[in-house]
Amino acid sequence: MQNSLAYHLNNSLEEMSTIDIKDQAEEFAKWIESFPAQIDILSLQVHWSQSVEEMLLKTGSKALVHVENRT
């Protein structure tokens, strides 16, 4: 079961990385429908966490405003 969840999470994150959530609403809806809800939620959380970490490493805590605007 853990391998299956990891497999689906990896696929979900790969597909999600090609979608601009704000500008591609139709593609985002298709992505949501193509995976189980638990994987969708986890993928969004992983994506958000990666964005926060990336911004903190680049410019420090002031960059968190940019993360809020991107998600």
Buried (B, 14 or more C-beta within 10 A) or exposed (E): EEEEEEEBBEBBBEBBEEBEBEEEEEBBEEBBEEBEEEBBEBBBEBBBEEBBEEBBEEEEEEBBEBBEEEE
